[in-house]
Amino acid sequence: MKLVVAILQPFALNKVQNALLKVPCFPGMTVVPVRGFGQGKGCAASDFEAEIVDFTDKVRVEVAAPDDAVDAVVEAIVQAAHSGRRGDGKIFVLPLERAVRIRTRERDDEALRSPLKDD
């Protein structure tokens, strides 16, 4: 299992959501508004320190995914969020040790899969 974390432009969120809904067995997502900044093209520390840095509003999208779905989730996000302009965002894929669906007590991959019906 992996945790896919994407930091994206807010205007890309609807496209990303629609793209992820097309991924087979898409388990769901969490979205959190965040603020941050990056170095863009990269620059020397002295250049960076001399500038006043403004934080930019972004969204953080988190998807806990079974290993066999990670590549499809990442590709869906890349395709939907890509504009080719600075600030499109970044995706991080992190190991996920455990998942539990509290209602059913299902664990790990089973906890990530959407139930066929609501019991």
N, C-alpha and C positions, 0 to 999 in steps of 0.2 A: 504494500500500500504506500501511496505517496500523498503528500499535501502539495497541491499546485497553488502557488500564490502569484497573482498577477497584479501589478500596480499600473493602472490605466487612466487615460483621460476619461472624465465623466461622460462626455458625449459618445464614447464608444460602448458604454454599458449595454444599451438595448441591443446593438448588433452582436455583442459578445454573448448575451443571454440567449438570443435567438439561435446563434450558431451552436452553443452548447446544448440546447434542447434537441438538436438533431444528432448528437453523439449517442450511439447505442448504449443503453444502460446508464445514461448520465445520472449520477447520484444526487445532484442538487448543488447549490452554491450558497456561500455567505458573502455579503457585500458590506463593506464598511467605508465610510468617507474618511479619507486621510489627507494630510498635507505633507509636502516634502520638496526637496530640490536635488538636482544632480549637477555634475560638472559638465554635462553636454559633451563637447568634443574632447574634453580633458585639458587641463592647463597646469602650469606650475603652481605650487602651493602659494607662492608670494602673489601671483596674479589673482588667485582665488580669494586670498585673504583681503585683498585690496577692494574687492567688489562687495557691495551690499547685496546680500542674498535675499530674494523674496521667495517665500514659500508658495507653492502652486497646489491648488486643489486637485486631488486625484481620487480614484476609488481603488480599494483593495478587494479583489475577488479571490475567494478561497474555495478550492474544490478538493475534497478528500476523495481520492480515486483508487480503485483497484489497479494493480500494476498493468494489467492488460488494457486499461482504458487511458493511461497517462498520455501516451503519444497523441491519441485522438483529441483529448482535452486540450493539450498544448497547441496543437495545430489549429483547432477551431478558434482558440483565443487569438493566435497570431494572425490568421486570415481575417478575422472580424475587426481587430483593433489596429491593423496596419494602415497607416496613411503615408508613410515615407517621410514624415516630418519629425523634427526633434520633439521629444516628449511623448512619443507613442506609448512608451512604458517598458516594463521589464517583467519577465516571468521567472520565478524560482521554483524548483522542484525539490522538495525536502522529504526525507524518509518519515514515514508515519508508523509508529510502533503499535498502536492499538486504537480500535474504534469500537464503541458500544452503542447500539440503539437502545435507549433506556426503556422504551415501552415494551419491546419484545425480548430484551436482553440478548439479542443477536450480537455476535462479535465479529470484528475484523471485516473481511470482504462481504460477508452476509449483512453486516450492519450498514454497508455503503450502498448496497443494491436497493433499488426502489421496490417496495412490496407490490405484489400483483393486485392485491385488494386490501382494503382497510378493514381489519378484523375488529 
